């Protein structure tokens, strides 16, 4: 009887310790707390009262990816990324210029130059499209081998720069992620946008409102 009791006690101690060391409910709670905190941060950034200042403004979104062969600026390649950002901007009342409009009115060489920080190209593109803002998104990546898991790590980051029609920088924001799954940089970048775009757009909006004036009236 004593031996049986000892075995039961040991089993209880083992399973009790394992349960105390890891809990799905605890992990879920921490994740929910992190998501709630992120929503509060985004809400605070979006609370700046200048919705009327951006309502119906036209914004051009230009996407590109830095590669070993230079900048990949084929806008058709980033349609999903464009749409993911576009739907967040529409919630703020902004009107995004479609990729079809861009292709019809802007030469590829101008897009290439703009993504490579050519200010004059940015101004030309803005004038042709009649845009109030230009949002440039650039994808970057690097690969490293992780000896612990014996798999390649792909680190993907995205930088966003919001400029006015005059070419002046209004705001900058970024996001980053890593993956052990391989080299699908475009797919990882899309996941990154979907996961972090709320915060990126909120930051860009807040910076614009702060510089324009909290009453929503743009400074002259």
C-alpha positions in Angstrom: 0.0 0.0 0.0 2.8 2.4 1.0 4.6 1.5 -2.3 1.5 2.3 -4.4 1.0 5.5 -2.5 4.7 6.5 -3.2 4.3 5.8 -6.9 1.1 7.9 -7.1 2.8 10.7 -5.2 5.8 10.6 -7.6 3.5 10.6 -10.7 1.6 13.5 -9.3 4.8 15.4 -8.7 6.1 14.8 -12.2 2.8 15.8 -14.0 2.3 18.6 -11.6 5.7 20.0 -12.3 5.2 19.6 -16.1 1.9 21.4 -15.9 3.4 24.2 -13.8 6.3 24.6 -16.3 4.1 25.0 -19.4 0.5 26.1 -19.8 -1.3 26.7 -23.1 -3.7 29.0 -21.2 -0.8 31.1 -19.9 0.7 31.4 -23.4 -2.7 32.3 -24.9 -3.2 34.9 -22.1 0.2 36.5 -22.8 -0.5 36.6 -26.5 -3.9 38.2 -25.9 -2.3 40.8 -23.6 0.2 41.7 -26.2 -2.5 42.0 -28.9 -4.6 44.2 -26.6 -1.6 46.4 -25.8 -0.9 46.8 -29.6 -4.5 47.7 -30.2 -4.4 50.4 -27.5 -1.2 51.8 -29.0 -2.7 51.9 -32.5 -5.9 53.5 -31.1 -3.9 56.2 -29.4 -2.1 57.0 -32.6 -5.3 57.1 -34.6 -7.0 59.3 -32.0 -5.3 62.4 -33.4 -8.2 64.6 -34.6 -7.3 65.3 -38.2 -9.4 62.8 -40.1 -10.9 65.7 -42.2 -7.4 66.7 -43.2 -6.7 63.4 -45.0 -10.3 62.6 -46.1 -10.4 62.0 -49.9 -6.7 62.9 -50.3 -5.0 61.0 -53.1 -2.1 58.7 -52.2 0.2 56.8 -54.5 1.7 53.6 -53.2 5.0 52.4 -54.7 6.5 49.1 -53.7 10.0 47.6 -54.4 12.4 45.0 -53.1 16.2 45.2 -52.7 17.9 42.2 -54.2 21.4 41.2 -55.1 20.7 42.4 -58.6 19.4 45.8 -57.6 15.9 47.1 -57.0 13.0 45.0 -58.2 10.3 47.6 -59.0 7.8 45.7 -61.1 4.6 47.0 -59.4 2.5 44.0 -60.7 4.7 41.7 -58.6 3.4 43.5 -55.4 -0.3 43.6 -56.0 -1.1 41.7 -52.9 1.2 43.9 -50.8 -0.5 47.0 -52.4 -3.9 45.7 -51.5 -3.0 44.9 -47.9 -1.8 48.5 -47.4 -4.6 50.1 -49.5 -7.4 48.7 -47.4 -5.9 50.2 -44.2 -5.5 53.6 -45.9 -9.1 53.5 -47.1 -10.3 53.2 -43.5 -8.7 56.6 -42.9 -10.5 58.1 -45.9 -7.6 58.2 -48.3 -8.0 57.4 -52.0 -5.2 55.2 -53.3 -4.2 55.6 -56.9 -4.5 52.2 -58.5 -1.6 50.3 -60.0 -3.3 50.4 -63.4 -3.4 54.2 -63.3 0.3 54.3 -62.3 1.3 52.0 -65.2 -0.7 54.1 -67.7 0.8 57.4 -66.7 4.2 56.9 -65.2 7.2 55.4 -67.0 8.9 52.4 -65.3 12.2 54.4 -65.3 10.5 57.0 -63.1 9.4 54.4 -60.6 12.9 52.9 -60.6 14.4 56.3 -60.0 12.0 57.1 -57.2 12.6 53.8 -55.4 16.3 54.6 -55.5 15.7 57.9 -53.7 15.6 60.2 -56.7 13.7 63.3 -55.4 13.1 64.8 -58.8 11.6 61.5 -60.0 9.3 61.6 -57.0 8.1 65.1 -57.8 7.5 64.2 -61.5 5.5 61.2 -60.5 3.5 63.1 -58.0 2.6 65.8 -60.5 1.6 63.3 -63.2 -0.7 61.4 -60.9 -2.1 64.5 -59.1 -1.3 62.8 -55.7 -1.2 64.5 -52.4 1.1 61.9 -50.8 3.4 59.1 -52.0 4.0 56.1 -49.8 7.1 54.1 -50.6 7.5 50.6 -49.3 10.8 48.8 -49.7 11.4 45.1 -48.8 14.8 44.0 -47.7 16.1 40.6 -46.6 19.1 38.7 -45.5 19.7 35.0 -45.0 21.8 33.3 -42.3 22.2 29.7 -41.3 21.1 28.8 -37.8 23.3 26.0 -36.4 20.9 25.4 -33.5 18.0 24.3 -35.6 20.1 23.5 -38.7 17.9 25.5 -41.0 18.4 28.8 -42.9 16.9 31.9 -41.3 15.4 34.5 -43.6 15.1 37.9 -42.0 12.7 40.2 -43.8 12.1 43.9 -43.1 10.0 46.6 -44.7 10.6 50.3 -44.5 7.8 52.8 -45.3 8.4 56.4 -46.2 5.5 58.9 -46.5 6.2 62.0 -48.5 4.2 65.0 -49.5 3.5 66.1 -53.1 6.5 68.5 -52.7 8.8 65.6 -52.0 9.3 66.4 -48.3 9.4 63.4 -45.9 6.5 63.4 -43.5 7.0 60.1 -41.7 8.9 56.9 -41.7 8.0 53.5 -40.2 9.2 49.9 -40.4 8.4 46.3 -39.6 10.5 43.2 -39.4 10.1 39.4 -39.1 12.1 36.2 -39.5 11.4 32.8 -40.8 12.9 29.3 -40.8 10.9 28.2 -43.8 13.1 29.2 -46.7 13.5 32.0 -49.2 10.0 33.2 -50.1 10.8 36.8 -49.4 7.7 38.1 -51.1 5.4 35.8 -49.2 7.1 36.6 -45.9 6.8 40.4 -46.6 3.1 40.0 -47.3 2.7 38.1 -43.9 4.7 40.9 -42.3 2.4 43.6 -43.8 -0.8 41.8 -42.7 0.6 41.4 -39.2 2.1 44.8 -38.7 0.4 47.2 -41.2 -2.1 48.5 -38.6 0.8 49.8 -36.5 2.7 51.2 -39.5 -0.3 53.0 -41.0 -1.2 54.4 -37.5 2.3 55.7 -37.1 2.3 57.4 -40.5 -1.1 58.9 -39.9 -0.1 60.2 -36.4 3.1 61.8 -37.7 1.3 63.5 -40.5 -1.4 64.9 -38.2 1.2 66.1 -35.7 3.1 68.0 -38.3 -0.1 69.3 -39.9 -1.4 70.6 -36.6 -3.7 68.8 -34.1 -6.7 70.8 -35.3 -6.4 69.1 -38.7 -5.5 72.2 -40.6 -2.3 71.9 -42.7 0.3 74.5 -42.1 1.1 76.8 -44.9 
